[in-house]
Amino acid sequence: MAVDPICKMQVDEKTAKWKSEYKGKTYYFCAPGCKKKFDSDPDKYLK
């Protein structure tokens, strides 16, 4: 299970509908809102 970097929910990589690539790594999200926040400023959420 992956962890959504925005809300910290666990997300199953196999069924995740929303994901982003950043600096060679794939991040998974529980909802489109989390993906949108991450995509707007990834470094803010990866500290």
PDB file of N, CA, C and O in Angstrom:
ATOM      1  N   MET A   1       0.841  -1.193   0.000  1.00  0.00           N
ATOM      2  CA  MET A   1       0.000   0.000   0.000  1.00  0.00           C
ATOM      3  C   MET A   1       0.876   1.242   0.000  1.00  0.00           C
ATOM      4  O   MET A   1       1.886   1.319   0.700  1.00  0.00           O
ATOM      5  N   ALA A   2       0.462   2.204  -0.801  1.00  0.00           N
ATOM      6  CA  ALA A   2       1.139   3.498  -0.820  1.00  0.00           C
ATOM      7  C   ALA A   2       0.413   4.442   0.138  1.00  0.00           C
ATOM      8  O   ALA A   2      -0.719   4.182   0.545  1.00  0.00           O
ATOM      9  N   VAL A   3       1.069   5.518   0.482  1.00  0.00           N
ATOM     10  CA  VAL A   3       0.455   6.521   1.347  1.00  0.00           C
ATOM     11  C   VAL A   3       0.279   7.810   0.545  1.00  0.00           C
ATOM     12  O   VAL A   3       1.230   8.330  -0.038  1.00  0.00           O
ATOM     13  N   ASP A   4      -0.940   8.308   0.529  1.00  0.00           N
ATOM     14  CA  ASP A   4      -1.236   9.586  -0.129  1.00  0.00           C
ATOM     15  C   ASP A   4      -0.424  10.669   0.582  1.00  0.00           C
ATOM     16  O   ASP A   4      -0.602  10.878   1.782  1.00  0.00           O
ATOM     17  N   PRO A   5       0.472  11.366  -0.143  1.00  0.00           N
ATOM     18  CA  PRO A   5       1.321  12.367   0.515  1.00  0.00           C
ATOM     19  C   PRO A   5       0.563  13.588   1.031  1.00  0.00           C
ATOM     20  O   PRO A   5       1.114  14.374   1.802  1.00  0.00           O
ATOM     21  N   ILE A   6      -0.667  13.755   0.625  1.00  0.00           N
ATOM     22  CA  ILE A   6      -1.449  14.913   1.078  1.00  0.00           C
ATOM     23  C   ILE A   6      -2.206  14.607   2.355  1.00  0.00           C
ATOM     24  O   ILE A   6      -2.028  15.303   3.355  1.00  0.00           O
ATOM     25  N   CYS A   7      -3.047  13.582   2.347  1.00  0.00           N
ATOM     26  CA  CYS A   7      -3.905  13.311   3.510  1.00  0.00           C
ATOM     27  C   CYS A   7      -3.431  12.123   4.345  1.00  0.00           C
ATOM     28  O   CYS A   7      -4.001  11.834   5.397  1.00  0.00           O
ATOM     29  N   LYS A   8      -2.385  11.433   3.877  1.00  0.00           N
ATOM     30  CA  LYS A   8      -1.770  10.296   4.576  1.00  0.00           C
ATOM     31  C   LYS A   8      -2.644   9.041   4.607  1.00  0.00           C
ATOM     32  O   LYS A   8      -2.369   8.123   5.379  1.00  0.00           O
ATOM     33  N   MET A   9      -3.697   8.987   3.777  1.00  0.00           N
ATOM     34  CA  MET A   9      -4.508   7.768   3.678  1.00  0.00           C
ATOM     35  C   MET A   9      -3.727   6.710   2.915  1.00  0.00           C
ATOM     36  O   MET A   9      -2.888   7.035   2.075  1.00  0.00           O
ATOM     37  N   GLN A  10      -4.004   5.444   3.207  1.00  0.00           N
ATOM     38  CA  GLN A  10      -3.380   4.370   2.454  1.00  0.00           C
ATOM     39  C   GLN A  10      -4.134   4.181   1.137  1.00  0.00           C
ATOM     40  O   GLN A  10      -5.364   4.210   1.097  1.00  0.00           O
ATOM     41  N   VAL A  11      -3.368   3.986   0.065  1.00  0.00           N
ATOM     42  CA  VAL A  11      -3.936   3.841  -1.271  1.00  0.00           C
ATOM     43  C   VAL A  11      -3.337   2.598  -1.911  1.00  0.00           C
ATOM     44  O   VAL A  11      -2.119   2.416  -1.903  1.00  0.00           O
ATOM     45  N   ASP A  12      -4.182   1.750  -2.461  1.00  0.00           N
ATOM     46  CA  ASP A  12      -3.719   0.541  -3.153  1.00  0.00           C
ATOM     47  C   ASP A  12      -3.207   0.939  -4.536  1.00  0.00           C
ATOM     48  O   ASP A  12      -3.961   1.453  -5.363  1.00  0.00           O
ATOM     49  N   GLU A  13      -1.926   0.697  -4.778  1.00  0.00           N
ATOM     50  CA  GLU A  13      -1.331   1.096  -6.057  1.00  0.00           C
ATOM     51  C   GLU A  13      -2.014   0.432  -7.250  1.00  0.00           C
ATOM     52  O   GLU A  13      -2.075   1.013  -8.334  1.00  0.00           O
ATOM     53  N   LYS A  14      -2.525  -0.774  -7.056  1.00  0.00           N
ATOM     54  CA  LYS A  14      -3.126  -1.529  -8.159  1.00  0.00           C
ATOM     55  C   LYS A  14      -4.470  -0.959  -8.595  1.00  0.00           C
ATOM     56  O   LYS A  14      -4.857  -1.108  -9.754  1.00  0.00           O
ATOM     57  N   THR A  15      -5.182  -0.311  -7.684  1.00  0.00           N
ATOM     58  CA  THR A  15      -6.514   0.194  -8.019  1.00  0.00           C
ATOM     59  C   THR A  15      -6.602   1.715  -7.969  1.00  0.00           C
ATOM     60  O   THR A  15      -7.672   2.275  -8.207  1.00  0.00           O
ATOM     61  N   ALA A  16      -5.514   2.380  -7.670  1.00  0.00           N
ATOM     62  CA  ALA A  16      -5.538   3.844  -7.549  1.00  0.00           C
ATOM     63  C   ALA A  16      -5.926   4.495  -8.877  1.00  0.00           C
ATOM     64  O   ALA A  16      -5.376   4.166  -9.928  1.00  0.00           O
ATOM     65  N   LYS A  17      -6.869   5.409  -8.810  1.00  0.00           N
ATOM     66  CA  LYS A  17      -7.310   6.110 -10.023  1.00  0.00           C
ATOM     67  C   LYS A  17      -6.454   7.336 -10.300  1.00  0.00           C
ATOM     68  O   LYS A  17      -6.335   7.780 -11.442  1.00  0.00           O
ATOM     69  N   TRP A  18      -5.858   7.877  -9.241  1.00  0.00           N
ATOM     70  CA  TRP A  18      -5.104   9.122  -9.405  1.00  0.00           C
ATOM     71  C   TRP A  18      -3.662   8.908  -8.980  1.00  0.00           C
ATOM     72  O   TRP A  18      -3.383   8.435  -7.878  1.00  0.00           O
ATOM     73  N   LYS A  19      -2.756   9.264  -9.873  1.00  0.00           N
ATOM     74  CA  LYS A  19      -1.337   9.155  -9.554  1.00  0.00           C
ATOM     75  C   LYS A  19      -0.562  10.205 -10.327  1.00  0.00           C
ATOM     76  O   LYS A  19      -1.033  10.734 -11.334  1.00  0.00           O
ATOM     77  N   SER A  20       0.635  10.498  -9.836  1.00  0.00           N
ATOM     78  CA  SER A  20       1.514  11.470 -10.473  1.00  0.00           C
ATOM     79  C   SER A  20       2.938  10.957 -10.426  1.00  0.00           C
ATOM     80  O   SER A  20       3.339  10.259  -9.495  1.00  0.00           O
ATOM     81  N   GLU A  21       3.684  11.315 -11.440  1.00  0.00           N
ATOM     82  CA  GLU A  21       5.119  11.025 -11.462  1.00  0.00           C
ATOM     83  C   GLU A  21       5.842  12.303 -11.078  1.00  0.00           C
ATOM     84  O   GLU A  21       5.529  13.383 -11.580  1.00  0.00           O
ATOM     85  N   TYR A  22       6.808  12.172 -10.187  1.00  0.00           N
ATOM     86  CA  TYR A  22       7.598  13.332  -9.803  1.00  0.00           C
ATOM     87  C   TYR A  22       8.998  12.877  -9.449  1.00  0.00           C
ATOM     88  O   TYR A  22       9.183  12.038  -8.568  1.00  0.00           O
ATOM     89  N   LYS A  23       9.986  13.432 -10.139  1.00  0.00           N
ATOM     90  CA  LYS A  23      11.385  13.096  -9.929  1.00  0.00           C
ATOM     91  C   LYS A  23      11.622  11.584  -9.959  1.00  0.00           C
ATOM     92  O   LYS A  23      12.358  11.043  -9.134  1.00  0.00           O
ATOM     93  N   GLY A  24      10.988  10.914 -10.919  1.00  0.00           N
ATOM     94  CA  GLY A  24      11.216   9.497 -11.115  1.00  0.00           C
ATOM     95  C   GLY A  24      10.467   8.565 -10.180  1.00  0.00           C
ATOM     96  O   GLY A  24      10.682   7.353 -10.218  1.00  0.00           O
ATOM     97  N   LYS A  25       9.592   9.105  -9.343  1.00  0.00           N
ATOM     98  CA  LYS A  25       8.838   8.279  -8.411  1.00  0.00           C
ATOM     99  C   LYS A  25       7.343   8.495  -8.646  1.00  0.00           C
ATOM    100  O   LYS A  25       6.912   9.594  -8.993  1.00  0.00           O
ATOM    101  N   THR A  26       6.560   7.430  -8.452  1.00  0.00           N
ATOM    102  CA  THR A  26       5.119   7.520  -8.618  1.00  0.00           C
ATOM    103  C   THR A  26       4.455   7.725  -7.266  1.00  0.00           C
ATOM    104  O   THR A  26       4.751   7.018  -6.303  1.00  0.00           O
ATOM    105  N   TYR A  27       3.559   8.694  -7.202  1.00  0.00           N
ATOM    106  CA  TYR A  27       2.791   8.978  -5.984  1.00  0.00           C
ATOM    107  C   TYR A  27       1.328   8.693  -6.260  1.00  0.00           C
ATOM    108  O   TYR A  27       0.820   8.983  -7.344  1.00  0.00           O
ATOM    109  N   TYR A  28       0.653   8.124  -5.269  1.00  0.00           N
ATOM    110  CA  TYR A  28      -0.749   7.717  -5.431  1.00  0.00           C
ATOM    111  C   TYR A  28      -1.632   8.544  -4.510  1.00  0.00           C
ATOM    112  O   TYR A  28      -1.231   8.925  -3.410  1.00  0.00           O
ATOM    113  N   PHE A  29      -2.855   8.814  -4.989  1.00  0.00           N
ATOM    114  CA  PHE A  29      -3.764   9.688  -4.249  1.00  0.00           C
ATOM    115  C   PHE A  29      -5.136   9.046  -4.078  1.00  0.00           C
ATOM    116  O   PHE A  29      -5.576   8.243  -4.901  1.00  0.00           O
ATOM    117  N   CYS A  30      -5.800   9.422  -2.984  1.00  0.00           N
ATOM    118  CA  CYS A  30      -7.122   8.852  -2.699  1.00  0.00           C
ATOM    119  C   CYS A  30      -8.222   9.570  -3.464  1.00  0.00           C
ATOM    120  O   CYS A  30      -9.301   9.016  -3.673  1.00  0.00           O
ATOM    121  N   ALA A  31      -7.953  10.805  -3.881  1.00  0.00           N
ATOM    122  CA  ALA A  31      -8.987  11.604  -4.528  1.00  0.00           C
ATOM    123  C   ALA A  31      -8.348  12.627  -5.470  1.00  0.00           C
ATOM    124  O   ALA A  31      -7.172  12.959  -5.318  1.00  0.00           O
ATOM    125  N   PRO A  32      -9.118  13.127  -6.443  1.00  0.00           N
ATOM    126  CA  PRO A  32      -8.551  14.097  -7.389  1.00  0.00           C
ATOM    127  C   PRO A  32      -8.097  15.386  -6.705  1.00  0.00           C
ATOM    128  O   PRO A  32      -7.176  16.048  -7.182  1.00  0.00           O
ATOM    129  N   GLY A  33      -8.729  15.740  -5.606  1.00  0.00           N
ATOM    130  CA  GLY A  33      -8.326  16.955  -4.898  1.00  0.00           C
ATOM    131  C   GLY A  33      -6.918  16.839  -4.337  1.00  0.00           C
ATOM    132  O   GLY A  33      -6.154  17.804  -4.366  1.00  0.00           O
ATOM    133  N   CYS A  34      -6.572  15.665  -3.828  1.00  0.00           N
ATOM    134  CA  CYS A  34      -5.221  15.446  -3.298  1.00  0.00           C
ATOM    135  C   CYS A  34      -4.200  15.505  -4.431  1.00  0.00           C
ATOM    136  O   CYS A  34      -3.128  16.090  -4.275  1.00  0.00           O
ATOM    137  N   LYS A  35      -4.530  14.903  -5.562  1.00  0.00           N
ATOM    138  CA  LYS A  35      -3.620  14.940  -6.712  1.00  0.00           C
ATOM    139  C   LYS A  35      -3.411  16.377  -7.175  1.00  0.00           C
ATOM    140  O   LYS A  35      -2.285  16.771  -7.480  1.00  0.00           O
ATOM    141  N   LYS A  36      -4.457  17.145  -7.230  1.00  0.00           N
ATOM    142  CA  LYS A  36      -4.368  18.535  -7.680  1.00  0.00           C
ATOM    143  C   LYS A  36      -3.466  19.348  -6.749  1.00  0.00           C
ATOM    144  O   LYS A  36      -2.635  20.130  -7.211  1.00  0.00           O
ATOM    145  N   LYS A  37      -3.632  19.163  -5.445  1.00  0.00           N
ATOM    146  CA  LYS A  37      -2.780  19.873  -4.480  1.00  0.00           C
ATOM    147  C   LYS A  37      -1.324  19.498  -4.669  1.00  0.00           C
ATOM    148  O   LYS A  37      -0.447  20.361  -4.694  1.00  0.00           O
ATOM    149  N   PHE A  38      -1.069  18.198  -4.804  1.00  0.00           N
ATOM    150  CA  PHE A  38       0.298  17.715  -4.976  1.00  0.00           C
ATOM    151  C   PHE A  38       0.908  18.274  -6.261  1.00  0.00           C
ATOM    152  O   PHE A  38       2.035  18.769  -6.249  1.00  0.00           O
ATOM    153  N   ASP A  39       0.177  18.198  -7.351  1.00  0.00           N
ATOM    154  CA  ASP A  39       0.696  18.650  -8.648  1.00  0.00           C
ATOM    155  C   ASP A  39       1.006  20.144  -8.661  1.00  0.00           C
ATOM    156  O   ASP A  39       1.875  20.583  -9.414  1.00  0.00           O
ATOM    157  N   SER A  40       0.316  20.924  -7.846  1.00  0.00           N
ATOM    158  CA  SER A  40       0.549  22.366  -7.837  1.00  0.00           C
ATOM    159  C   SER A  40       1.858  22.740  -7.145  1.00  0.00           C
ATOM    160  O   SER A  40       2.450  23.772  -7.460  1.00  0.00           O
ATOM    161  N   ASP A  41       2.320  21.899  -6.194  1.00  0.00           N
ATOM    162  CA  ASP A  41       3.565  22.205  -5.475  1.00  0.00           C
ATOM    163  C   ASP A  41       4.082  20.941  -4.775  1.00  0.00           C
ATOM    164  O   ASP A  41       3.996  20.829  -3.552  1.00  0.00           O
ATOM    165  N   PRO A  42       4.618  19.990  -5.553  1.00  0.00           N
ATOM    166  CA  PRO A  42       5.044  18.701  -4.966  1.00  0.00           C
ATOM    167  C   PRO A  42       6.049  18.829  -3.828  1.00  0.00           C
ATOM    168  O   PRO A  42       5.958  18.104  -2.837  1.00  0.00           O
ATOM    169  N   ASP A  43       6.992  19.732  -3.958  1.00  0.00           N
ATOM    170  CA  ASP A  43       8.020  19.857  -2.910  1.00  0.00           C
ATOM    171  C   ASP A  43       7.431  20.239  -1.556  1.00  0.00           C
ATOM    172  O   ASP A  43       7.972  19.863  -0.516  1.00  0.00           O
ATOM    173  N   LYS A  44       6.343  20.973  -1.563  1.00  0.00           N
ATOM    174  CA  LYS A  44       5.695  21.375  -0.309  1.00  0.00           C
ATOM    175  C   LYS A  44       5.235  20.161   0.499  1.00  0.00           C
ATOM    176  O   LYS A  44       5.281  20.169   1.729  1.00  0.00           O
ATOM    177  N   TYR A  45       4.793  19.117  -0.207  1.00  0.00           N
ATOM    178  CA  TYR A  45       4.226  17.947   0.475  1.00  0.00           C
ATOM    179  C   TYR A  45       5.214  16.804   0.675  1.00  0.00           C
ATOM    180  O   TYR A  45       4.877  15.797   1.296  1.00  0.00           O
ATOM    181  N   LEU A  46       6.423  16.950   0.157  1.00  0.00           N
ATOM    182  CA  LEU A  46       7.415  15.879   0.285  1.00  0.00           C
ATOM    183  C   LEU A  46       8.490  16.207   1.299  1.00  0.00           C
ATOM    184  O   LEU A  46       9.505  15.512   1.361  1.00  0.00           O
ATOM    185  N   LYS A  47       8.299  17.225   2.077  1.00  0.00           N
ATOM    186  CA  LYS A  47       9.295  17.602   3.093  1.00  0.00           C
ATOM    187  C   LYS A  47       9.280  16.634   4.252  1.00  0.00           C
ATOM    188  O   LYS A  47      10.050  16.794   5.199  1.00  0.00           O
TER     189      LYS A  47
END
